[in-house]
Amino acid sequence: MSVHVDRNLLDPDENLILIADDDADVRQLLSEVFAAYNIRTMTAYDGYDAWNQIRKSDQKPDIVITDFFMPRMNGIELLNAVKEMDESIKVFLISGCADWNTLMAQSEYQPDGRLDKPFSVLDLFQLMGYSSLPQPVARSTKSSAASLT
């Protein structure tokens, strides 16, 4: 499942991605990947932290990438809260659990995309509508072939 992102994802003046995951390594790796493409990110350690950042921020994220299983507020609860506030914000769910039908049964909204862990950087960009990896604008400390588990 891929989705067309309305704006040019690689335009740092127009895009902000919020990454919500209780795994600090995943947050850091995704932030570094997007930094290699000059894409601005903000991070949250769980859904509740992400929701508070979205509500209190002057600039809403264009894309939310969230893990499903997190303490305090899971990815489905975050998806529902974000879509109730602003359906134009793209929400992508990532999970190590493959039973998406069971997970999505508790949701009022469908995510704009979803990925099973582990996934590659190419998988992530394909989810956002790219057929191949765009050319990085900066060097990343991680290989673009890195996989997220």
Secondary structure as UniProt FT lines:
FT   TURN            9..10
FT   TURN            12..14
FT   STRAND          16..20
FT   HELIX           24..36
FT   TURN            37..38
FT   STRAND          40..44
FT   HELIX           47..56
FT   STRAND          63..67
FT   HELIX           75..85
FT   TURN            87..88
FT   STRAND          90..95
FT   HELIX           100..104
FT   TURN            105..106
FT   STRAND          113..116
FT   STRAND          119..120
FT   HELIX           121..127
FT   TURN            128..129
FT   TURN            144..145
FT   STRAND          147..148
//
